[in-house]
């Protein structure tokens, strides 16, 4: 992926009419690499490789979100299996969510299928585990 994640005057916002999955994945991966530096130096796999979501799950997701998930790093290839041994993506966000939790929010009751709970918050919010929708 050759897209720079940061938006600058030389690298402006791209108005594409859909999720700029390349830039979002590049930013996610840059933050991911920083969070894992010092913990694990081996190769990492993407969210899509880790979860291999069902066809039913894939059919509910926007094609640009699927492309993002196929590029976004999620886990070390042979790293720790225990979630407590994993660093958080950053202070407020632990990681990308698993596919079973994508539609588990109170917002789903009001707007079915409209929002995806993409990132899970860390426990630092003291009770509000919802991350980024």
Rosetta constraint file for C-alpha pairs under 8 A:
AtomPair CA 1 CA 22 HARMONIC 7.17 0.50
AtomPair CA 1 CA 26 HARMONIC 7.49 0.50
AtomPair CA 3 CA 22 HARMONIC 6.42 0.50
AtomPair CA 3 CA 23 HARMONIC 5.95 0.50
AtomPair CA 3 CA 26 HARMONIC 6.80 0.50
AtomPair CA 4 CA 11 HARMONIC 7.65 0.50
AtomPair CA 4 CA 23 HARMONIC 6.50 0.50
AtomPair CA 4 CA 26 HARMONIC 6.70 0.50
AtomPair CA 4 CA 27 HARMONIC 7.96 0.50
AtomPair CA 5 CA 23 HARMONIC 4.84 0.50
AtomPair CA 5 CA 24 HARMONIC 6.75 0.50
AtomPair CA 5 CA 25 HARMONIC 7.94 0.50
AtomPair CA 5 CA 26 HARMONIC 5.19 0.50
AtomPair CA 5 CA 27 HARMONIC 4.79 0.50
AtomPair CA 6 CA 11 HARMONIC 7.42 0.50
AtomPair CA 6 CA 23 HARMONIC 7.91 0.50
AtomPair CA 6 CA 27 HARMONIC 7.39 0.50
AtomPair CA 7 CA 11 HARMONIC 5.39 0.50
AtomPair CA 7 CA 12 HARMONIC 5.35 0.50
AtomPair CA 7 CA 13 HARMONIC 6.22 0.50
AtomPair CA 8 CA 12 HARMONIC 5.45 0.50
AtomPair CA 14 CA 20 HARMONIC 7.34 0.50
AtomPair CA 16 CA 20 HARMONIC 7.12 0.50
AtomPair CA 18 CA 64 HARMONIC 6.77 0.50
AtomPair CA 19 CA 64 HARMONIC 5.79 0.50
AtomPair CA 19 CA 65 HARMONIC 6.95 0.50
AtomPair CA 20 CA 24 HARMONIC 6.16 0.50
AtomPair CA 20 CA 64 HARMONIC 7.54 0.50
AtomPair CA 21 CA 25 HARMONIC 5.83 0.50
AtomPair CA 21 CA 64 HARMONIC 6.03 0.50
AtomPair CA 21 CA 65 HARMONIC 6.70 0.50
AtomPair CA 21 CA 67 HARMONIC 6.40 0.50
AtomPair CA 21 CA 68 HARMONIC 4.64 0.50
AtomPair CA 22 CA 26 HARMONIC 6.08 0.50
AtomPair CA 22 CA 68 HARMONIC 6.63 0.50
AtomPair CA 22 CA 71 HARMONIC 7.69 0.50
AtomPair CA 23 CA 27 HARMONIC 6.19 0.50
AtomPair CA 24 CA 28 HARMONIC 6.08 0.50
AtomPair CA 24 CA 68 HARMONIC 7.09 0.50
AtomPair CA 25 CA 29 HARMONIC 5.90 0.50
AtomPair CA 25 CA 68 HARMONIC 5.66 0.50
AtomPair CA 25 CA 69 HARMONIC 7.71 0.50
AtomPair CA 25 CA 71 HARMONIC 5.87 0.50
AtomPair CA 25 CA 72 HARMONIC 4.94 0.50
AtomPair CA 25 CA 73 HARMONIC 7.93 0.50
AtomPair CA 26 CA 30 HARMONIC 6.11 0.50
AtomPair CA 26 CA 72 HARMONIC 7.55 0.50
AtomPair CA 27 CA 31 HARMONIC 6.31 0.50
AtomPair CA 28 CA 32 HARMONIC 5.95 0.50
AtomPair CA 28 CA 72 HARMONIC 6.39 0.50
AtomPair CA 28 CA 73 HARMONIC 7.44 0.50
AtomPair CA 29 CA 33 HARMONIC 5.98 0.50
AtomPair CA 29 CA 72 HARMONIC 6.04 0.50
AtomPair CA 29 CA 73 HARMONIC 5.67 0.50
AtomPair CA 30 CA 34 HARMONIC 6.42 0.50
AtomPair CA 31 CA 35 HARMONIC 6.22 0.50
AtomPair CA 31 CA 89 HARMONIC 6.67 0.50
AtomPair CA 31 CA 90 HARMONIC 7.60 0.50
AtomPair CA 32 CA 36 HARMONIC 6.22 0.50
AtomPair CA 32 CA 73 HARMONIC 6.96 0.50
AtomPair CA 32 CA 74 HARMONIC 7.69 0.50
AtomPair CA 32 CA 89 HARMONIC 5.73 0.50
AtomPair CA 33 CA 37 HARMONIC 5.94 0.50
AtomPair CA 35 CA 87 HARMONIC 6.31 0.50
AtomPair CA 35 CA 88 HARMONIC 6.69 0.50
AtomPair CA 35 CA 89 HARMONIC 5.50 0.50
AtomPair CA 35 CA 90 HARMONIC 6.61 0.50
AtomPair CA 36 CA 40 HARMONIC 6.09 0.50
AtomPair CA 36 CA 41 HARMONIC 7.85 0.50
AtomPair CA 36 CA 87 HARMONIC 6.55 0.50
AtomPair CA 37 CA 41 HARMONIC 6.92 0.50
AtomPair CA 39 CA 87 HARMONIC 7.78 0.50
AtomPair CA 40 CA 76 HARMONIC 7.29 0.50
AtomPair CA 40 CA 79 HARMONIC 7.09 0.50
AtomPair CA 42 CA 76 HARMONIC 6.77 0.50
AtomPair CA 42 CA 77 HARMONIC 7.27 0.50
AtomPair CA 42 CA 78 HARMONIC 7.69 0.50
AtomPair CA 42 CA 79 HARMONIC 7.99 0.50
AtomPair CA 43 CA 76 HARMONIC 5.95 0.50
AtomPair CA 43 CA 77 HARMONIC 5.66 0.50
AtomPair CA 43 CA 78 HARMONIC 7.89 0.50
AtomPair CA 44 CA 73 HARMONIC 6.54 0.50
AtomPair CA 44 CA 74 HARMONIC 7.14 0.50
AtomPair CA 44 CA 75 HARMONIC 5.53 0.50
AtomPair CA 44 CA 76 HARMONIC 3.99 0.50
AtomPair CA 44 CA 77 HARMONIC 4.75 0.50
AtomPair CA 44 CA 78 HARMONIC 7.99 0.50
AtomPair CA 45 CA 49 HARMONIC 6.10 0.50
AtomPair CA 45 CA 50 HARMONIC 6.57 0.50
AtomPair CA 45 CA 73 HARMONIC 5.65 0.50
AtomPair CA 45 CA 74 HARMONIC 6.05 0.50
AtomPair CA 45 CA 75 HARMONIC 5.56 0.50
AtomPair CA 45 CA 76 HARMONIC 6.02 0.50
AtomPair CA 45 CA 77 HARMONIC 5.50 0.50
AtomPair CA 46 CA 50 HARMONIC 6.21 0.50
AtomPair CA 46 CA 69 HARMONIC 6.98 0.50
AtomPair CA 46 CA 70 HARMONIC 5.99 0.50
AtomPair CA 46 CA 71 HARMONIC 5.99 0.50
AtomPair CA 46 CA 72 HARMONIC 5.24 0.50
AtomPair CA 46 CA 73 HARMONIC 4.08 0.50
AtomPair CA 46 CA 74 HARMONIC 5.02 0.50
AtomPair CA 46 CA 75 HARMONIC 6.83 0.50
AtomPair CA 47 CA 51 HARMONIC 6.19 0.50
AtomPair CA 47 CA 69 HARMONIC 5.53 0.50
AtomPair CA 47 CA 70 HARMONIC 6.36 0.50
AtomPair CA 47 CA 71 HARMONIC 7.61 0.50
AtomPair CA 47 CA 72 HARMONIC 5.97 0.50
AtomPair CA 47 CA 73 HARMONIC 5.91 0.50
AtomPair CA 47 CA 74 HARMONIC 4.84 0.50
AtomPair CA 47 CA 75 HARMONIC 7.40 0.50
AtomPair CA 47 CA 96 HARMONIC 7.67 0.50
AtomPair CA 48 CA 52 HARMONIC 5.32 0.50
AtomPair CA 48 CA 53 HARMONIC 6.97 0.50
AtomPair CA 48 CA 69 HARMONIC 5.59 0.50
AtomPair CA 48 CA 70 HARMONIC 4.96 0.50
AtomPair CA 48 CA 71 HARMONIC 7.90 0.50
AtomPair CA 49 CA 70 HARMONIC 7.28 0.50
AtomPair CA 50 CA 74 HARMONIC 7.35 0.50
AtomPair CA 50 CA 75 HARMONIC 7.26 0.50
AtomPair CA 51 CA 98 HARMONIC 7.31 0.50
AtomPair CA 51 CA 99 HARMONIC 7.51 0.50
AtomPair CA 53 CA 57 HARMONIC 6.12 0.50
AtomPair CA 53 CA 58 HARMONIC 6.55 0.50
AtomPair CA 53 CA 99 HARMONIC 6.80 0.50
AtomPair CA 54 CA 58 HARMONIC 6.27 0.50
AtomPair CA 55 CA 59 HARMONIC 6.04 0.50
AtomPair CA 56 CA 60 HARMONIC 6.73 0.50
AtomPair CA 57 CA 61 HARMONIC 6.86 0.50
AtomPair CA 57 CA 99 HARMONIC 7.17 0.50
AtomPair CA 58 CA 66 HARMONIC 7.28 0.50
AtomPair CA 60 CA 113 HARMONIC 7.45 0.50
AtomPair CA 61 CA 65 HARMONIC 6.44 0.50
AtomPair CA 61 CA 66 HARMONIC 6.54 0.50
AtomPair CA 62 CA 66 HARMONIC 6.43 0.50
AtomPair CA 63 CA 67 HARMONIC 6.34 0.50
AtomPair CA 64 CA 68 HARMONIC 6.26 0.50
AtomPair CA 65 CA 69 HARMONIC 6.21 0.50
AtomPair CA 66 CA 70 HARMONIC 6.18 0.50
AtomPair CA 67 CA 71 HARMONIC 6.49 0.50
AtomPair CA 68 CA 72 HARMONIC 5.94 0.50
AtomPair CA 74 CA 95 HARMONIC 7.44 0.50
AtomPair CA 74 CA 96 HARMONIC 7.03 0.50
AtomPair CA 75 CA 79 HARMONIC 7.22 0.50
AtomPair CA 76 CA 80 HARMONIC 7.64 0.50
AtomPair CA 80 CA 85 HARMONIC 6.22 0.50
AtomPair CA 80 CA 86 HARMONIC 7.01 0.50
AtomPair CA 81 CA 85 HARMONIC 7.72 0.50
AtomPair CA 82 CA 86 HARMONIC 7.26 0.50
AtomPair CA 87 CA 94 HARMONIC 7.50 0.50
AtomPair CA 88 CA 93 HARMONIC 6.39 0.50
AtomPair CA 88 CA 94 HARMONIC 4.16 0.50
AtomPair CA 88 CA 95 HARMONIC 6.39 0.50
AtomPair CA 88 CA 122 HARMONIC 7.23 0.50
AtomPair CA 89 CA 93 HARMONIC 5.69 0.50
AtomPair CA 89 CA 94 HARMONIC 5.03 0.50
AtomPair CA 89 CA 95 HARMONIC 5.43 0.50
AtomPair CA 90 CA 94 HARMONIC 6.56 0.50
AtomPair CA 91 CA 122 HARMONIC 7.11 0.50
AtomPair CA 91 CA 124 HARMONIC 7.61 0.50
AtomPair CA 92 CA 121 HARMONIC 5.60 0.50
AtomPair CA 92 CA 122 HARMONIC 5.36 0.50
AtomPair CA 92 CA 123 HARMONIC 7.95 0.50
AtomPair CA 92 CA 124 HARMONIC 6.61 0.50
AtomPair CA 92 CA 125 HARMONIC 7.33 0.50
AtomPair CA 92 CA 131 HARMONIC 7.99 0.50
AtomPair CA 93 CA 119 HARMONIC 6.62 0.50
AtomPair CA 93 CA 120 HARMONIC 5.86 0.50
AtomPair CA 93 CA 121 HARMONIC 4.23 0.50
AtomPair CA 93 CA 122 HARMONIC 5.17 0.50
AtomPair CA 93 CA 131 HARMONIC 6.50 0.50
AtomPair CA 94 CA 119 HARMONIC 7.33 0.50
AtomPair CA 94 CA 120 HARMONIC 5.73 0.50
AtomPair CA 94 CA 121 HARMONIC 5.43 0.50
AtomPair CA 94 CA 122 HARMONIC 4.89 0.50
AtomPair CA 95 CA 119 HARMONIC 5.69 0.50
AtomPair CA 95 CA 120 HARMONIC 5.80 0.50
AtomPair CA 95 CA 121 HARMONIC 7.56 0.50
AtomPair CA 96 CA 118 HARMONIC 5.81 0.50
AtomPair CA 96 CA 119 HARMONIC 4.36 0.50
AtomPair CA 96 CA 120 HARMONIC 6.15 0.50
AtomPair CA 97 CA 101 HARMONIC 6.46 0.50
AtomPair CA 97 CA 102 HARMONIC 6.73 0.50
AtomPair CA 97 CA 117 HARMONIC 7.10 0.50
AtomPair CA 97 CA 118 HARMONIC 5.52 0.50
AtomPair CA 97 CA 119 HARMONIC 5.15 0.50
AtomPair CA 97 CA 120 HARMONIC 5.54 0.50
AtomPair CA 98 CA 102 HARMONIC 6.82 0.50
AtomPair CA 100 CA 104 HARMONIC 7.84 0.50
AtomPair CA 101 CA 117 HARMONIC 6.97 0.50
AtomPair CA 102 CA 116 HARMONIC 5.07 0.50
AtomPair CA 102 CA 117 HARMONIC 4.66 0.50
AtomPair CA 102 CA 118 HARMONIC 6.22 0.50
AtomPair CA 103 CA 108 HARMONIC 6.12 0.50
AtomPair CA 103 CA 113 HARMONIC 7.25 0.50
AtomPair CA 103 CA 115 HARMONIC 7.21 0.50
AtomPair CA 103 CA 116 HARMONIC 5.69 0.50
AtomPair CA 103 CA 117 HARMONIC 6.17 0.50
AtomPair CA 104 CA 108 HARMONIC 6.78 0.50
AtomPair CA 104 CA 117 HARMONIC 7.24 0.50
AtomPair CA 105 CA 109 HARMONIC 7.55 0.50
AtomPair CA 105 CA 117 HARMONIC 7.18 0.50
AtomPair CA 105 CA 130 HARMONIC 7.85 0.50
AtomPair CA 106 CA 110 HARMONIC 7.14 0.50
AtomPair CA 107 CA 111 HARMONIC 5.95 0.50
AtomPair CA 107 CA 112 HARMONIC 7.64 0.50
AtomPair CA 107 CA 115 HARMONIC 7.35 0.50
AtomPair CA 108 CA 112 HARMONIC 4.66 0.50
AtomPair CA 108 CA 113 HARMONIC 6.55 0.50
AtomPair CA 108 CA 114 HARMONIC 7.30 0.50
AtomPair CA 108 CA 115 HARMONIC 6.92 0.50
AtomPair CA 111 CA 115 HARMONIC 7.38 0.50
AtomPair CA 115 CA 133 HARMONIC 6.13 0.50
AtomPair CA 116 CA 133 HARMONIC 5.41 0.50
AtomPair CA 117 CA 130 HARMONIC 7.48 0.50
AtomPair CA 117 CA 131 HARMONIC 6.94 0.50
AtomPair CA 117 CA 132 HARMONIC 6.06 0.50
AtomPair CA 117 CA 133 HARMONIC 4.40 0.50
AtomPair CA 118 CA 131 HARMONIC 7.32 0.50
AtomPair CA 118 CA 132 HARMONIC 5.79 0.50
AtomPair CA 118 CA 133 HARMONIC 5.65 0.50
AtomPair CA 119 CA 130 HARMONIC 7.79 0.50
AtomPair CA 119 CA 131 HARMONIC 5.06 0.50
AtomPair CA 119 CA 132 HARMONIC 5.04 0.50
AtomPair CA 119 CA 133 HARMONIC 7.16 0.50
AtomPair CA 120 CA 129 HARMONIC 6.49 0.50
AtomPair CA 120 CA 130 HARMONIC 5.78 0.50
AtomPair CA 120 CA 131 HARMONIC 4.43 0.50
AtomPair CA 120 CA 132 HARMONIC 6.88 0.50
AtomPair CA 121 CA 125 HARMONIC 7.55 0.50
AtomPair CA 121 CA 128 HARMONIC 7.57 0.50
AtomPair CA 121 CA 129 HARMONIC 4.99 0.50
AtomPair CA 121 CA 130 HARMONIC 5.51 0.50
AtomPair CA 121 CA 131 HARMONIC 4.24 0.50
AtomPair CA 121 CA 132 HARMONIC 7.64 0.50
AtomPair CA 122 CA 129 HARMONIC 6.49 0.50
AtomPair CA 123 CA 127 HARMONIC 6.94 0.50
AtomPair CA 123 CA 128 HARMONIC 7.67 0.50
AtomPair CA 123 CA 129 HARMONIC 6.48 0.50
AtomPair CA 125 CA 129 HARMONIC 6.97 0.50
